[in-house]
């Protein structure tokens, strides 16, 4: 009998220990929410600081009309020529602006400002715009790069900083041009693109909506909301078992949930989400990368970050701690893996981490 009661006491003790370190609603370990500390901001700033002026290696993604098109990246894109490709250069600039906004006294702040001041000029904007004035390249970086450019413009325009406001003014013609490209394109896109890489429609809509909302661009905002409903409102039971694809850095299901969370009223969104992702809390686990020197395989670290920011948005709208815990798990899983020693991931992953960390706030 004594042995029996000792056994019961042991079980009770173990149960108490387990419950103290888990979330009772999910029965999984509670993971602390990562924060963008000053120390971490210093480390993350290094990646973009070095790459925005690193011209080579470079993937241009250019269509050549004839031999005259053959120019260096900096000649073609005097503002966004670094970080391996145009869109990574764009969000590299966004990263530096975002970090300066949060921590104006970064140790490299004067050097960062000096670099950005060289890039954010009206002359560079006009030369960048000239690249699009070509039948072969008029839709360059549609819509992934467009989305990041509008996110950069939003960041500049919402920065209470004299130099930041001057840069925003210089940059605004570029943002106006890209916003108009969206307005022209979205009515023509009959079906959304639902893959886990650059051309994912939901991602392209999300950052563009953020810009339109922040800037009061009613035409663009209304159009995005209508097209998002056209594309996604009737969707149910997203096939999460099909995720991830081997080269994914975006989750088709979660990106869709992210844009719908922005445009639907709370009650309507809760109902839609329940039908769309009924098993959300158990549907996603952090993904592994087998080779961080492979530019495609390392996409999966980015997937952990982008899943995290989508999950944070869902958690904020639903108040569900289990979803926030899942976001924390994804963000934490890849956060210490950015500095791999390979440019394949280092030229872009910090931007994804910074955005995910920003969404925890």
C-alpha positions, 0 to 999 in steps of 0.5 A: 500500500505504501508503494502505491501511495509513493507511486501516486505522489511521484505521478502527481509531482511529475504532472505538476512539473510538466504543467509548469512548463507547458501551455495547458491549452495546447499541452506543448512547451511554451516558447518565449517570444523572441524580441528585437533587442539592441544587441540583435539589431546590431547583428542583423544590421550587419547583413544588409549594411554589407550587402546593399553595396555588394554588386557581385555575385548578381542575378539580374533576371533581365530580358535582353532586347539586344546587345545594348542591354548588357550593363552592370547591375549598378548601371541598370539599378543605381539604387538597388544593385546589391544583395545578389538580386534587386528585390533583396537589395530593396528589402535590405534597404528596408531592413536598415530603415526599420532598424534605425527607426527602432534603434536610432543609436545603433553603433553603425547609424552614421555609416548606415545613414551615409550609405542610404543618403547616397542611394535615396536620390531623385537621380537614382529614382529616375534611372531606376524607373527608366529600367521599367520603360521597356517592352521587355522589362516593364513587368520586372519583379512583379509582384514580389519585388513590387511588394517589398518596394512599397513596404520600404516606401511605407517605412520611410513615410511613417518615420518621424525623422527629418532625414527619413522624411527627405528620403521618403520625398525623394523615393515617392515617385518610385512608390507611385509608379509601382502602386499604379502598376498594381492598379493596372495589373490586378484587374487582369489577373483572373486567378491567384498564384498559389506557390511558395515562392516569389510570385505568390499573389497573397504575399504581393497583396499583403504588403501592397495593402499595408502601403495603401492603408498607411498612405491613404491610397484608397483606389489601391486599397479598395482594389486589393480588398476586392481582388482578395475576396475574388480569389480567396473568400470561398476557399475552405480546407487549405491543403496544408499536407501539401506544404512545404515545397522543397524550395518554399520561403512562403506558405501558400495557406498562411499567406492567404490567411494573412491577407484575409485577416487584413481585409475582413471584419473580425467576426467574418475572419474568424469564421473564414479562418475556421473553415480554411484552417480548421487544424491550424494549431497542429498543421505546421512544424518548423522545417529543416534545411539540409544545405545552407550553401544551396540558394534554393534549399536555404529558402526553408529558413525563410519559410520559418520566418514568414510562417512566423509573421503570418502566425503572429498576425493570426494570433493577434486577431484571434487572441489564441496563445497556442497560435502565438506559441507556434509562431515563436517556435518557427521564429526561434528555430531559424533565428540563430541560423542566419549567419551560416557563412554562405551568401546564399542565405545571408543576403536576404534572411535577415530581412525576413527575421527582422519583419517577423520580429517586428510582428511580435510587437 
